[in-house]
Amino acid sequence: MSKQKLIIISGSPWVGKTTTADALFESYENSAHFDGDWAWRVNPFSLEDPRLRNGDKIMSFALSTYLNLNFDYVIFSSVVATFQSIREAILHDITAKGYKHIGFTLTCSEKTLIERFKSRGDDGEVTFQWLNAERHLNDYVINTDNKTVIEIVNEMRTIIDME
């Protein structure tokens, strides 16, 4: 392998980011996985909290650390990486050099999203805002409907190994 690879997995809540990232992480030797949810887990959580974007700095720091420690594959799953401006800010603040990043956006049907939402037992109401967000131009888009985690991982690995 010529370069380290930072693999970014984004998409709507309940689309399968964390599950897929965990399985992808397990499939590669010398890999690390950082879930963006770990960067800003606070109580109470609010999108209006002015400190929220500090979580992006934590993500950049963690990803920099993994890359600077010479992991071949660094897998980053995050709903906020769905937004171009946030992803660019996170990537901009990574201190490591010489790595390649590969982006994936996971998606599914609204019906599947509702089923996954209900199966998790989450309180509240399912939203399709993230599911219908604009995709990154350079991301590979993978529809997770009617696919096993292994099928999704194999699809991703085919792309990753070609890059």
NORRA-V609080 format. One record per residue. N is the residue number from 1. RES is the residue in one small letter. NEAR is the number of other C-alpha atoms within 12 Angstrom. Layout:
BEGIN
N|RES|NEAR + N|RES|NEAR
END
This chain:
BEGIN
1|m|14 + 2|s|12 + 3|k|21 + 4|q|31 + 5|k|37 + 6|l|40 + 7|i|44 + 8|i|46 + 9|i|48 + 10|s|44 + 11|g|44 + 12|s|40 + 13|p|39 + 14|w|36 + 15|v|43 + 16|g|39 + 17|k|42 + 18|t|31 + 19|t|28 + 20|t|40 + 21|a|41 + 22|d|26 + 23|a|26 + 24|l|37 + 25|f|33 + 26|e|21 + 27|s|22 + 28|y|25 + 29|e|13 + 30|n|21 + 31|s|28 + 32|a|34 + 33|h|40 + 34|f|34 + 35|d|35 + 36|g|38 + 37|d|25 + 38|w|19 + 39|a|27 + 40|w|25 + 41|r|17 + 42|v|15 + 43|n|9 + 44|p|10 + 45|f|14 + 46|s|13 + 47|l|15 + 48|e|9 + 49|d|14 + 50|p|10 + 51|r|17 + 52|l|23 + 53|r|23 + 54|n|21 + 55|g|30 + 56|d|33 + 57|k|26 + 58|i|27 + 59|m|39 + 60|s|33 + 61|f|25 + 62|a|31 + 63|l|42 + 64|s|31 + 65|t|22 + 66|y|30 + 67|l|34 + 68|n|24 + 69|l|19 + 70|n|22 + 71|f|27 + 72|d|29 + 73|y|38 + 74|v|42 + 75|i|47 + 76|f|48 + 77|s|43 + 78|s|42 + 79|v|36 + 80|v|35 + 81|a|40 + 82|t|37 + 83|f|28 + 84|q|24 + 85|s|16 + 86|i|26 + 87|r|33 + 88|e|22 + 89|a|22 + 90|i|32 + 91|l|32 + 92|h|20 + 93|d|22 + 94|i|27 + 95|t|21 + 96|a|27 + 97|k|22 + 98|g|17 + 99|y|27 + 100|k|24 + 101|h|31 + 102|i|33 + 103|g|36 + 104|f|41 + 105|t|44 + 106|l|45 + 107|t|37 + 108|c|29 + 109|s|21 + 110|e|24 + 111|k|20 + 112|t|25 + 113|l|32 + 114|i|25 + 115|e|18 + 116|r|23 + 117|f|23 + 118|k|16 + 119|s|13 + 120|r|16 + 121|g|13 + 122|d|14 + 123|d|9 + 124|g|10 + 125|e|13 + 126|v|25 + 127|t|18 + 128|f|22 + 129|q|17 + 130|w|27 + 131|l|31 + 132|n|21 + 133|a|22 + 134|e|21 + 135|r|26 + 136|h|25 + 137|l|14 + 138|n|14 + 139|d|28 + 140|y|28 + 141|v|27 + 142|i|31 + 143|n|29 + 144|t|33 + 145|d|23 + 146|n|17 + 147|k|20 + 148|t|16 + 149|v|27 + 150|i|22 + 151|e|19 + 152|i|34 + 153|v|33 + 154|n|21 + 155|e|24 + 156|m|36 + 157|r|28 + 158|t|14 + 159|i|20 + 160|i|30 + 161|d|21 + 162|m|12 + 163|e|20
END
